[in-house]
Amino acid sequence: MRFKLLIVSHLLFAVAAYSQQLDTLKIKSEADSLFAAGKFIQRLWPPDERFELYKSALKLYKLIGDREGETEISRRLGIHYVHRNNFQEALFYLEKVLAIYVEIGDRKKEVKVLYHLGDLYRNFSLFPRAFDYYQQGLELAKQIGDRHYECYILFSLGIAYHSLSNYPKSLEHYRRSLILRREIDDINGEAWTLYSIGLVYSNLYDFPNALDYSRRSLEIFEFAKNRNGESYVLNCIGMIYKTLADYQKALHYFQQSLAVKRELKEPIIESIALKNIGTIYTKLSDYPEAMEYYLQSLEVAREVGNRRSEGLIFNDIGKLYLAQKKYPEALEYNEKAMTIASELGKEEDIQACYSTLGDYYAVQELDSLAVVNYGEAIASMERIREKLEFEGQKSCYASGVTETYEVMVLTLLRLHREEEAYAYVERAQARSFLDLLTSGGVIFGKGKDKEFLQRERELQNQKKEIEKQLIAAADDAKIIAELVKRIKQNLRSISALIEEKKLHEPELVALVTVNSETLSEVQQLLDHESTILEYFLTKEKTLIWRITPNEAELFQVSINSDSLINMVKGFRDAIVYFGKGEYLSRDLCDILIAPVAETVKTEKLIIIPHGILHYLPFGALQDGKGKYLLDQYEISYLPSASVIRYLKSKERDKGENILAFGNPEADHKDYKPIPFSEKEVKDISRYSSKTRVLTGADATETRFRELAPNFDILHLACHAELNSAYPLFSGLLLAPDDNQDGELDVHEIFTMDLNAYLVVLSGCQTGLGHLTNGDELVGLTRAFIYAGTPTIISSLWMVDDESTAFLMKNFYQNLRIYGKAESLRKAQLETMKVYQDTHSWASFILIGSSE
């Protein structure tokens, strides 16, 4: 009997256990179904409704203790809250699942969570923590060979650096991501990366590159039938055309983008497209239509919680009210925009707000307040520009923001603050040249300079690292106090280093700090035999400063930069294609020389051009009587007045040791030999017994590097290859050998320590560099100034080698008796008698010291 009871008891227990197992399986099955349904309707239902299914599944997984299901659902919920900008919920779920993946050793899923945590902190502008998670994820992805997430994290790092306006770092990470996208055949990812690179170039005002990358991206999106991607790119292209003032094209692309976004029900870009259409109608003075689009945009931005868009819309509404002279409303919206920009720490948005505020005060003739705000805008621009590592990026960015320098100068002039206006002119003029010298790609030639720069960079990096720690410290008062103390110590170290170096290397320190001279300082540097004519072009008028040691006078000419650009291009084309351009020559002389001519009492003119005027041979300008400026003055050029101080320290005694390279056998099929250049350099040897001539295959880059520091004059009759995108890689084409490729690039010239008092670049197109809108010409001449020579003679267009040989023969004959500028002038006048076309004699200009 007892045995039977025992059997029945076991049977009842087994039935109960089986029933419980059936209930667990049933619950798991239900949870799995909810989870699967959530994934299935992922693209069909709104996110909030879809994730209600996930939450129901999560409860069931917790009920039955299914850790795997609970973890996977929690991960998805965490990602959902990242996208919904719900910081606390996202952090709760992601930190929870990260701990589990670390515990169980699931490194692949650990990478995914680190990536999403990085995105979460980035979305809330907590960049130090974001970078920390991204770096952890990137290292782990590389270790386990997860190419997909390595690619995704690199792309997110690109976004983060873009958000911080650190465009070089952004481009670096986008490009690394692009390589991986192509390796893993991620066609949509490739298109998004191309689009993002285009955005960076757009921020840098490099519109040819921006359009190129955007169009390549659009082609891929259209091929992949990715309508969402299409809408983003269409909007980006619209923005580019808007900046280029092609409003009809801009409106076309914005409306296309808006139509696609409404079709897809994507509110974020819908808001941006609506805003951008509003700006176009503002430009077209259709203010009611503009306000209608702005208000629609603002409503959508608020619905999705896009604070940055909200701030940008406020700034645009402020501009709209400003255009209608509704000043209280304009100020109200500008303040709203500034509040959001400051909260988010977006430097370019802060700069835009200050620029708008400057305009707000300027149109009301409250110029003193306008100056304050334009000054803040320029300071903000220069902070962005300091982060740019490559000269090409700096140059493009500077050309895009030059208008703020212009309005600052014009506003100061209305206040009769001429000295301050001149300081901003010099600041704009000097910056391109000094930035070239201080750009990240330059390796300075002198060991003591390298040591100083390395120490200065170390201290600056320390400061940045402490600032990151300060952000991460949050509300810990004790840590914050300690970090503030360390920052102050760091700043004292930097100041002490610079003060110490000023005693020994003032030129280098000026390059690091990018200082420019004041008007009175320029006057003190100028000799009594010279007059400076410094030009500054604006969209309203052209400014000419006439400067002597005792006087400084400003002339304002009623011609804008656009008109001058067309005239100078026309004049150059007439010279290059037809040999001369007399009518335009006289028109340009009336504009640029006639207003100041009667006040110039010296025989020496120092021209400091601006923008398109860098391409203009001033000596070829004719007055009303047909007399060339070259007939009347000894002319030299400078990149900025601030350079005078450093030219004086480079001046050398006139020597007779000449190193002449002619017609090198460059390894470039695109360039024809220059036969007359061999005759040119051999003729030079007649004027000095200490001349060393190398031609053809002997004229190698290696030999030039070895010999150049030991000669007084360097004469290079060769081709030049000019890189307008990256001027540091422009170069002279010499003969290659086993040691060097034959391309003597600008960045390599910086590494040289020259003792020559003159460098002559008599080959084809050697002076012609990249001209950006309102920026300086950047060419090989600038590198030679830093390398040690005070004077460079170069050409503004491709020159005829026969006439050049004749001109150079006369130049060296004159150089025995006269100074450098006067020797060139007399040689050009002699050449004019034999080769009467302007093209044959006007190309050569002297940059730097004239004596």
C-alpha positions in Angstrom: 0.0 0.0 0.0 2.8 2.4 1.0 4.6 1.5 -2.3 1.5 2.4 -4.3 1.1 5.7 -2.6 4.8 6.5 -3.3 4.2 5.8 -7.0 1.1 8.0 -7.1 3.0 10.8 -5.4 5.8 10.7 -8.0 3.3 10.6 -10.8 1.4 13.7 -9.4 4.7 15.6 -9.0 5.7 14.8 -12.6 2.4 16.0 -13.9 2.7 19.2 -12.0 6.3 19.8 -13.2 5.2 19.0 -16.8 2.3 21.4 -16.5 4.7 24.1 -15.2 7.1 23.4 -18.1 4.2 23.7 -20.5 3.3 27.1 -19.0 6.9 28.3 -19.3 7.2 27.2 -22.9 3.9 28.9 -23.5 5.0 32.2 -22.0 8.3 32.0 -23.9 6.5 31.3 -27.1 4.2 34.3 -26.5 7.3 36.5 -25.7 9.1 35.3 -28.8 6.0 36.0 -30.9 5.8 39.6 -29.5 9.5 40.1 -30.2 9.2 38.7 -33.7 6.2 40.9 -34.4 8.1 43.9 -33.2 10.9 43.2 -35.6 8.5 42.3 -38.5 6.6 45.5 -38.3 9.8 47.6 -37.7 9.4 49.7 -40.9 5.5 49.6 -40.9 4.5 50.9 -37.5 5.5 54.1 -35.6 8.4 53.5 -33.2 6.4 54.1 -30.0 3.8 51.5 -31.0 6.4 49.0 -32.1 8.3 49.3 -28.9 5.1 48.6 -26.8 5.4 45.1 -28.2 9.0 44.9 -27.1 8.1 46.0 -23.6 5.3 43.4 -23.4 7.8 40.8 -24.5 10.3 42.0 -21.9 7.9 41.5 -19.0 7.3 37.9 -20.2 11.0 37.2 -20.5 11.6 38.5 -17.0 8.7 36.3 -15.7 10.3 33.1 -16.9 13.9 34.2 -16.2 14.9 34.1 -19.8 18.1 36.2 -19.5 19.0 35.9 -23.2 15.6 37.3 -24.4 15.6 39.9 -21.7 19.0 41.2 -22.7 18.3 41.3 -26.4 15.0 43.2 -25.8 16.8 45.6 -23.4 19.4 46.3 -26.0 16.8 47.2 -28.6 14.9 49.4 -26.1 18.2 51.2 -25.3 18.8 51.9 -29.0 15.2 53.1 -29.4 15.7 55.6 -26.5 19.0 56.8 -28.0 17.1 57.6 -31.2 14.3 59.3 -29.2 16.9 61.4 -27.2 15.6 59.9 -23.9 18.9 60.0 -22.1 18.0 58.3 -18.8 16.0 55.4 -20.3 18.6 54.8 -22.9 21.4 54.8 -20.3 19.5 52.5 -18.0 19.0 49.8 -20.6 22.4 50.1 -22.4 24.5 50.0 -19.2 22.5 47.1 -18.0 23.1 45.0 -21.1 26.7 46.1 -21.4 27.5 44.6 -18.0 25.8 41.3 -19.1 27.8 41.1 -22.3 31.0 41.8 -20.5 30.1 39.1 -17.9 29.3 36.4 -20.5 32.1 37.4 -22.8 29.9 38.2 -25.8 32.4 40.6 -27.4 30.5 41.1 -30.6 27.4 42.5 -28.8 29.7 44.4 -26.4 31.0 46.4 -29.4 27.5 47.2 -30.5 26.5 48.5 -27.1 29.7 50.6 -26.8 28.9 52.1 -30.2 25.3 53.1 -29.1 26.5 54.5 -25.8 28.9 56.7 -27.7 26.0 57.9 -29.9 23.9 58.6 -26.8 26.6 60.8 -25.2 27.3 62.5 -28.5 23.6 63.3 -29.0 23.7 65.2 -25.7 27.0 67.0 -26.5 28.8 65.0 -23.8 31.8 64.5 -26.1 34.5 63.3 -23.6 32.3 60.4 -22.6 31.3 59.8 -26.2 34.9 59.6 -27.3 35.7 57.2 -24.5 33.0 54.7 -25.5 33.8 55.1 -29.2 37.5 54.4 -28.6 36.7 51.3 -26.5 34.3 50.0 -29.2 36.8 50.8 -32.0 39.6 48.9 -30.3 37.4 45.9 -29.6 36.0 45.8 -33.1 39.5 45.7 -34.5 40.5 42.9 -32.1 37.6 40.7 -33.1 37.7 41.6 -36.8 34.2 43.2 -36.8 34.7 45.4 -39.9 31.1 46.6 -39.9 31.1 48.1 -36.5 34.6 49.4 -36.9 33.2 51.3 -39.9 30.1 52.5 -38.0 32.2 53.8 -35.1 34.6 55.7 -37.4 31.6 57.3 -39.1 30.1 58.3 -35.7 33.5 59.8 -34.7 33.3 61.8 -37.9 29.9 63.1 -36.9 31.2 64.0 -33.4 34.2 65.9 -34.7 32.0 67.6 -37.2 29.7 68.7 -34.3 32.8 70.2 -32.6 33.7 72.1 -35.8 36.9 70.1 -35.9 36.7 69.6 -39.7 40.2 67.9 -40.3 39.4 65.2 -37.7 36.0 64.8 -39.1 37.3 64.3 -42.7 39.9 61.9 -41.4 37.4 59.6 -39.8 34.8 59.8 -42.6 37.5 58.8 -45.1 38.6 55.9 -43.0 35.0 54.8 -42.7 34.5 55.2 -46.5 37.3 52.8 -47.2 35.7 50.2 -45.0 32.2 50.8 -46.5 33.6 49.9 -49.9 35.4 46.8 -48.6 32.3 45.4 -47.0 30.1 46.4 -50.0 27.9 48.7 -47.9 26.5 50.8 -50.8 24.1 52.9 -48.7 26.7 53.5 -46.1 29.1 54.6 -48.8 26.5 57.1 -50.0 25.9 58.5 -46.5 29.6 58.9 -46.0 30.1 60.7 -49.2 27.2 63.0 -48.2 28.8 63.7 -44.9 32.1 64.5 -46.5 30.3 66.9 -48.7 28.7 68.6 -45.6 32.2 69.2 -44.2 33.4 70.7 -47.4 30.3 72.9 -47.4 31.2 74.1 -43.9 34.7 74.9 -45.2 33.1 76.9 -48.1 34.9 74.6 -50.5 31.9 74.4 -52.8 33.4 72.5 -55.7 34.3 69.6 -53.5 31.0 69.9 -51.6 29.0 69.6 -54.8 31.3 66.8 -56.1 30.8 64.6 -53.0 27.1 65.4 -52.8 26.4 64.5 -56.4 28.3 61.2 -56.1 26.2 60.5 -53.0 23.0 61.3 -54.8 23.9 59.0 -57.7 24.3 56.0 -55.3 21.1 56.8 -53.4 19.2 56.9 -56.6 20.7 53.7 -57.8 19.9 52.0 -54.4 16.4 53.6 -54.5 17.1 55.1 -51.1 14.6 58.0 -51.1 15.5 59.1 -47.6 19.1 59.5 -48.6 18.0 61.4 -51.7 16.1 63.9 -49.7 19.1 64.7 -47.4 21.4 65.2 -50.4 18.9 67.3 -52.3 18.7 69.6 -49.3 22.5 69.8 -49.0 22.8 70.8 -52.7 20.1 73.4 -52.2 22.2 74.9 -49.3 25.2 75.1 -51.5 23.4 77.0 -54.3 21.8 79.2 -51.7 25.3 80.2 -50.4 26.3 80.8 -54.0 23.3 83.1 -54.3 21.8 81.0 -57.1 18.4 81.2 -55.4 16.3 79.6 -58.2 18.4 76.5 -58.2 18.4 76.4 -54.4 14.6 76.6 -54.3 14.4 73.8 -56.9 16.5 71.4 -54.7 14.8 72.4 -51.5 11.4 71.8 -52.9 12.5 68.4 -54.2 13.8 67.5 -50.8 10.6 68.6 -49.0 8.4 66.6 -51.4 10.4 63.4 -50.7 10.5 64.0 -46.9 6.7 64.5 -46.8 6.3 61.3 -48.8 8.4 59.4 -46.3 7.0 61.3 -43.3 10.5 62.2 -42.0 10.1 65.3 -39.8 13.7 66.2 -39.1 14.7 67.0 -42.7 11.2 68.2 -43.4 11.8 70.9 -40.8 15.2 71.8 -42.3 13.8 71.9 -45.9 10.9 74.2 -44.7 13.5 76.5 -43.0 15.7 76.6 -46.1 12.7 77.5 -48.4 12.0 80.3 -45.9 15.5 81.7 -46.3 15.1 81.7 -50.1 11.9 83.6 -49.9 13.6 86.1 -47.5 16.3 86.6 -50.1 13.6 87.2 -52.7 11.9 89.7 -50.4 8.7 87.6 -50.2 8.4 88.1 -46.5 4.9 86.6 -45.8 5.8 83.4 -47.7 9.1 83.2 -45.8 7.4 83.5 -42.4 4.9 80.8 -43.3 7.7 78.4 -44.1 9.7 79.3 -41.0 6.7 78.8 -38.7 6.0 75.4 -40.3 9.6 74.5 -39.8 9.6 75.6 -36.2 6.5 73.5 -35.4 8.1 70.3 -36.8 11.5 71.0 -35.1 9.7 71.3 -31.7 7.7 68.1 -32.3 10.9 66.1 -32.8 12.9 67.9 -30.1 15.6 69.2 -32.5 17.0 72.1 -30.4 19.7 73.0 -32.9 17.2 73.4 -35.7 15.0 75.5 -33.4 17.9 77.8 -32.7 18.8 78.2 -36.4 15.1 78.9 -37.3 15.1 81.6 -34.6 18.1 83.2 -36.1 16.5 83.2 -39.5 13.3 84.7 -38.2 15.4 87.4 -36.6 17.0 88.2 -40.0 13.5 88.2 -41.6 12.3 90.8 -39.0 15.5 92.7 -39.6 14.9 92.9 -43.3 11.4 94.4 -42.5 13.0 96.9 -40.0 11.0 95.3 -37.1 13.9 95.7 -34.7 12.4 94.6 -31.3 11.2 91.3 -32.9 14.5 90.8 -34.6 16.4 91.3 -31.3 14.0 88.9 -29.5 14.6 86.1 -31.9 18.3 86.6 -32.1 18.5 86.3 -28.3 16.5 83.1 -28.5 18.9 81.7 -31.1 22.0 82.7 -29.1 20.7 81.0 -26.0 20.3 77.7 -27.8 23.7 78.0 -29.7 25.5 78.7 -26.4 23.7 75.8 -24.6 24.8 73.4 -27.4 28.3 74.9 -27.7 28.0 75.1 -31.6 30.8 77.6 -32.5 29.5 78.2 -36.0 26.0 78.9 -34.7 27.4 81.3 -32.1 29.3 83.0 -34.9 26.2 83.3 -37.0 24.2 84.9 -34.1 26.9 87.5 -33.5 27.1 88.3 -37.2 23.3 88.8 -37.3 23.5 90.9 -34.2 26.2 93.0 -35.8 23.9 93.5 -38.8 21.0 94.4 -36.4 22.9 97.3 -34.9 24.6 98.4 -38.2 21.3 98.9 -40.1 20.1 101.1 -37.2 23.4 103.1 -37.4 24.4 101.9 -33.9 27.8 101.3 -35.3 29.7 101.1 -32.0 27.5 98.2 -30.9 27.8 96.6 -34.4 31.6 96.6 -34.0 31.4 94.8 -30.7 29.3 92.0 -32.2 31.3 91.7 -35.5 34.4 91.5 -33.3 32.9 88.5 -31.4 31.9 86.9 -34.7 35.4 87.2 -36.1 36.9 85.9 -32.8 34.5 82.9 -33.1 35.5 82.3 -36.8 39.2 82.4 -35.9 38.6 79.8 -33.1 37.1 77.5 -35.7 39.9 78.3 -38.2 42.6 77.4 -35.6 41.3 73.9 -35.5 41.9 73.4 -39.2 45.1 71.6 -39.8 45.6 72.0 -43.6 46.2 75.3 -45.4 43.8 74.4 -48.2 41.0 74.0 -45.6 42.0 77.3 -43.9 42.1 79.1 -47.2 38.6 77.9 -48.3 37.1 78.6 -44.9 38.7 82.1 -44.8 37.3 82.9 -48.2 33.8 81.9 -47.0 33.8 84.2 -44.0 35.7 87.2 -45.4 32.5 89.2 -45.7 32.5 89.6 -41.9 35.9 91.2 -42.1 34.6 93.5 -44.8 31.6 94.7 -42.8 33.7 95.2 -39.8 36.2 97.4 -41.7 33.3 99.4 -43.3 31.6 99.9 -40.0 34.8 101.1 -38.3 35.3 103.5 -41.1 31.8 105.0 -40.6 33.0 105.6 -37.0 36.1 107.3 -38.3 38.2 104.6 -36.6 40.6 104.3 -39.5 43.5 102.7 -37.5 41.3 100.0 -36.1 39.8 99.4 -39.6 43.4 99.1 -41.0 44.2 96.6 -38.2 41.4 94.3 -39.5 42.5 94.7 -43.1 46.0 93.6 -42.0 44.5 90.8 -39.9 42.6 89.5 -43.0 45.6 90.1 -45.3 48.3 88.6 -43.1 46.3 85.6 -42.0 46.5 83.6 -45.2 50.3 83.9 -45.4 50.9 83.4 -41.7 48.4 80.4 -41.6 50.3 78.8 -44.5 53.5 79.1 -42.4 51.9 77.7 -39.3 49.7 75.0 -41.0 50.0 71.4 -39.6 51.8 70.1 -42.7 54.9 72.4 -42.3 58.1 71.1 -40.8 60.3 74.0 -40.0 63.9 73.9 -41.0 65.6 75.2 -37.9 66.0 72.8 -35.0 65.4 75.4 -32.3 62.1 76.3 -34.1 61.0 72.7 -34.1 61.8 72.4 -30.4 59.8 75.5 -29.6 56.8 74.4 -31.7 56.8 70.9 -30.2 56.8 72.3 -26.7 54.1 74.8 -27.5 51.9 72.1 -29.0 52.4 69.9 -26.0 51.3 72.6 -23.6 48.2 73.4 -25.8 47.3 69.6 -25.9 47.6 69.5 -22.1 45.2 72.4 -21.8 42.7 70.7 -24.1 43.0 67.4 -22.1 42.3 69.3 -18.8 39.3 71.0 -20.4 37.9 67.6 -21.4 38.4 66.4 -17.8 36.6 69.5 -16.6 33.6 68.7 -18.7 33.6 65.1 -17.4 33.9 66.3 -13.8 30.2 67.4 -13.8 29.3 68.8 -10.4 32.3 67.6 -8.3 33.5 70.9 -6.9 36.7 69.5 -5.5 37.8 68.1 -8.8 36.8 71.2 -10.7 38.8 73.4 -8.4 41.9 71.3 -9.0 41.4 71.3 -12.8 41.0 75.0 -12.9 44.2 75.4 -11.0 46.0 73.1 -13.5 44.6 75.1 -16.4 45.9 78.4 -14.9 49.4 76.8 -14.4 49.3 75.5 -18.0 48.4 79.0 -19.4 51.3 80.5 -17.4 53.6 78.0 -18.9 52.5 78.8 -22.5 52.8 82.5 -21.8 56.3 82.1 -20.3 57.4 80.0 -23.3 56.2 82.6 -25.8 57.7 85.5 -23.9 61.1 83.7 -23.7 61.0 82.9 -27.4 60.1 86.5 -28.4 63.6 87.5 -27.3 65.2 85.1 -29.7 62.8 84.2 -32.5 60.2 87.0 -32.9 59.3 85.9 -36.4 58.4 82.4 -35.4 56.2 83.6 -32.4 54.4 86.0 -34.7 53.6 83.0 -37.0 52.3 80.9 -34.0 50.2 83.7 -32.6 49.2 85.1 -36.0 49.8 88.7 -35.0 49.7 91.6 -37.4 51.2 95.0 -37.3 49.2 98.2 -36.4 49.2 101.2 -38.8 51.7 103.1 -36.7 54.0 100.1 -36.4 54.0 99.7 -40.2 54.9 103.4 -40.6 57.9 102.9 -38.3 59.1 100.0 -40.4 58.9 101.9 -43.7 61.8 103.7 -45.2 61.4 107.3 -46.4 61.9 106.5 -50.1 58.9 104.2 -50.3 55.1 104.5 -50.3 52.8 101.6 -49.6 49.5 101.2 -51.5 47.5 98.6 -49.7 44.2 97.5 -51.2 41.1 95.9 -49.7 38.1 94.9 -51.8 34.6 94.8 -50.5 31.2 94.2 -52.0 30.4 98.0 -51.6 33.7 99.7 -52.5 37.4 99.4 -52.9 39.7 100.8 -50.1 43.2 102.0 -50.8 45.6 102.9 -47.9 48.5 105.2 -48.9 51.1 104.8 -46.2 54.4 106.6 -45.7 56.5 107.0 -42.5 54.8 110.3 -41.8 51.3 109.9 -43.3 48.5 107.4 -43.7 45.6 108.3 -45.9 42.6 106.3 -46.9 41.0 106.5 -50.3 37.6 105.0 -51.0 36.7 104.2 -54.6 33.1 103.4 -55.7 33.7 100.1 -57.4 32.9 96.7 -55.8 34.9 93.5 -55.7 32.7 91.8 -58.3 33.3 94.5 -60.9 37.0 94.4 -60.3 37.1 90.7 -60.6 35.6 90.9 -64.1 37.9 93.7 -65.2 41.1 92.0 -64.0 40.1 88.7 -65.6 39.4 90.5 -68.8 42.7 92.4 -68.7 44.7 89.2 -68.1 42.9 87.3 -70.8 43.6 90.2 -73.3 47.3 90.0 -72.4 47.6 86.3 -72.5 45.6 85.7 -75.7 46.1 89.0 -77.6 49.4 90.3 -76.2 48.0 93.5 -74.7 44.9 95.1 -73.3 45.2 98.9 -73.5 41.6 100.0 -72.8 41.2 97.8 -69.7 44.7 98.8 -68.6 43.7 102.5 -68.5 40.3 101.7 -66.9 42.1 99.8 -64.1 44.6 102.6 -63.7 41.8 105.1 -63.3 40.3 103.0 -60.5 43.4 101.8 -58.6 46.1 104.4 -59.2 44.6 107.7 -60.3 42.8 108.4 -57.0 46.2 108.4 -55.1 48.6 109.4 -57.9 49.0 113.0 -56.9 49.7 112.2 -53.3 52.5 109.7 -54.1 55.8 111.6 -53.8 58.3 108.8 -53.8 59.8 106.8 -56.7 59.3 103.5 -55.0 55.9 101.8 -54.7 55.1 98.8 -52.5 51.9 97.2 -53.6 49.9 95.0 -51.2 47.2 93.4 -53.3 44.0 91.8 -52.1 41.9 89.1 -53.7 41.9 89.2 -57.5 44.5 92.0 -57.5 47.2 89.4 -56.8 46.8 88.4 -60.4 47.3 92.0 -61.7 50.7 93.3 -63.0 50.4 96.8 -61.7 53.5 97.9 -63.8 51.4 97.3 -67.0 48.7 99.8 -66.0 48.7 102.9 -68.2 47.5 106.4 -67.3 45.5 108.7 -69.7 48.6 109.7 -71.5 49.6 106.1 -72.3 52.4 106.1 -69.7 52.9 102.8 -67.9 53.2 102.8 -64.1 56.5 101.0 -64.7 57.8 104.1 -66.4 57.2 106.1 -63.3 57.9 103.9 -60.3 60.1 101.1 -59.0 57.5 98.6 -58.0 57.6 95.7 -55.5 54.9 93.6 -53.8 54.2 92.2 -50.3 51.7 89.6 -49.1 51.0 91.9 -46.1 52.6 94.9 -44.4 53.3 92.7 -41.3 55.9 90.8 -43.3 58.2 93.9 -43.5 59.6 93.3 -40.1 60.8 89.9 -41.0 62.2 90.9 -44.4 64.6 93.3 -42.7 66.1 90.5 -40.6 66.7 88.4 -43.8 68.4 91.1 -45.8 71.9 90.0 -47.0 74.8 91.7 -48.7 74.8 91.5 -52.4 76.8 88.4 -53.4 78.0 87.0 -56.7 77.6 83.2 -56.0 74.8 82.1 -58.4 73.3 78.7 -58.6 71.4 78.4 -61.9 69.1 75.4 -62.9 67.9 75.4 -66.5 65.5 73.1 -68.3 65.6 70.1 -65.9 64.6 66.8 -67.3 61.4 66.6 -65.2 59.6 63.2 -65.0 56.4 64.7 -66.3 55.1 64.0 -69.8 52.6 66.9 -69.6 55.4 69.5 -69.6 57.4 70.2 -72.7 61.1 71.1 -72.5 62.1 74.8 -72.2 65.0 75.0 -74.6 65.7 78.7 -74.2 66.1 78.3 -70.4 69.4 76.4 -71.0 70.7 79.4 -72.9 69.2 81.7 -70.2 71.2 80.1 -67.4 74.4 79.8 -69.4 74.2 83.5 -70.2 73.9 84.2 -66.5 77.3 82.6 -66.0 78.9 85.5 -67.9 78.0 87.9 -65.2 79.8 86.1 -62.4 82.7 83.8 -62.3 81.2 82.2 -59.3 78.2 80.8 -61.1 77.3 77.1 -60.9 75.0 76.0 -63.8 73.1 72.7 -63.9 70.9 71.7 -66.8 68.9 68.7 -68.1 69.4 65.5 -66.1 72.0 67.1 -63.9 69.5 69.7 -62.5 68.2 67.3 -59.8 66.3 68.0 -56.7 69.0 66.3 -54.7 71.7 68.7 -56.1 69.5 71.7 -55.4 69.0 70.7 -51.8 72.7 70.1 -51.3 73.9 73.3 -53.0 71.2 75.9 -52.4 72.2 76.9 -48.9 75.7 78.0 -50.1 74.7 80.5 -52.8 73.7 84.2 -52.8 71.3 83.9 -55.8 69.2 80.9 -56.8 67.9 81.0 -60.3 65.4 78.3 -61.4 64.3 78.3 -65.0 61.9 75.3 -64.9 58.2 74.4 -64.9 56.1 74.6 -61.8 53.1 72.3 -60.9 50.5 74.2 -58.9 48.0 72.4 -56.6 45.1 74.8 -56.0 43.4 72.5 -53.5 46.5 72.0 -51.3 49.1 74.8 -52.0 51.6 73.2 -49.8 52.0 70.5 -52.5 52.6 73.0 -55.2 56.2 72.7 -56.4 59.1 73.2 -58.8 59.7 70.4 -61.3 63.4 69.4 -61.2 65.1 66.3 -62.5 64.6 63.1 -60.4 67.3 60.7 -59.2 67.6 57.7 -56.9 67.1 59.9 -53.8 64.4 62.4 -54.7 61.4 62.4 -57.0 62.3 65.8 -58.6 59.2 67.6 -57.2 60.4 70.3 -54.8 57.2 71.1 -53.0 56.3 74.1 -50.9 56.2 72.1 -47.7 59.8 70.8 -48.5 61.1 74.4 -49.2 60.0 75.2 -45.6 62.5 72.7 -44.3 65.4 74.4 -46.0 67.7 77.0 -44.4 68.6 79.4 -47.2 71.1 82.2 -47.2 70.3 83.7 -50.6 69.5 87.3 -50.9 67.5 86.6 -54.1 65.5 83.8 -55.6 64.4 84.0 -59.3 61.7 81.7 -60.5 61.7 82.3 -64.3 59.9 79.3 -65.5 56.3 78.8 -66.5 53.5 80.0 -64.2 55.7 79.8 -61.1 54.0 82.7 -59.3 50.4 81.8 -60.0 48.8 80.1 -57.0 45.3 79.4 -55.8 42.9 82.4 -55.5 39.9 81.9 -53.3 37.1 84.4 -53.0 38.6 87.4 -51.1 41.7 85.5 -50.0 45.4 85.8 -50.8 47.3 84.3 -53.6 49.3 81.4 -52.2 52.4 80.4 -54.2 56.0 79.2 -54.0 57.2 82.7 -53.2 55.8 82.5 -49.7 57.8 79.4 -48.8 61.1 81.0 -50.0 60.5 84.0 -47.7 60.3 81.7 -44.6 63.2 79.6 -45.8 65.5 82.6 -45.6 65.4 84.8 -48.7 64.1 88.4 -48.5 63.3 88.7 -52.2 61.6 86.5 -54.9 61.1 87.3 -58.5 58.3 85.2 -60.2 55.9 85.3 -63.1 52.1 85.8 -63.2 51.4 83.8 -66.3 53.1 81.4 -68.7 56.0 83.3 -70.2 57.7 83.2 -73.6 61.1 81.6 -73.0 62.9 83.7 -75.7 61.8 87.0 -74.3 62.5 85.7 -70.8 66.1 84.9 -71.7 66.5 88.5 -73.0 64.9 90.0 -69.9 67.0 87.9 -67.5 70.2 88.8 -69.3 69.4 92.5 -68.9 68.4 92.0 -65.3 71.7 90.4 -64.2 73.6 93.1 -66.1 71.7 95.8 -64.1 72.1 93.9 -60.8 75.8 94.8 -60.8 74.9 98.5 -60.4 71.3 98.8 -59.1 69.1 97.3 -56.5 66.9 94.3 -57.2 63.6 96.1 -58.0 65.3 98.8 -60.1 67.2 96.2 -62.0 64.0 94.3 -62.8 62.3 97.6 -63.8 65.1 98.6 -66.2 65.2 95.0 -67.7 61.5 95.2 -68.3 61.8 98.6 -70.0 64.6 97.2 -72.2 62.5 94.1 -73.1 59.6 96.3 -74.0 61.6 98.0 -76.7 62.4 94.6 -78.4 59.2 92.6 -77.5 56.5 95.2 -77.5 53.6 92.9 -76.4 52.7 93.4 -72.8 52.6 89.6 -72.5 56.4 89.4 -73.1 57.6 91.8 -70.3 54.9 92.4 -67.8 54.6 88.9 -66.2 57.5 89.2 -63.8 57.0 90.8 -60.3 59.3 91.3 -57.4 58.0 90.2 -54.0 59.7 91.2 -50.8 62.7 93.5 -50.2 63.4 95.8 -53.2 67.1 96.6 -52.5 
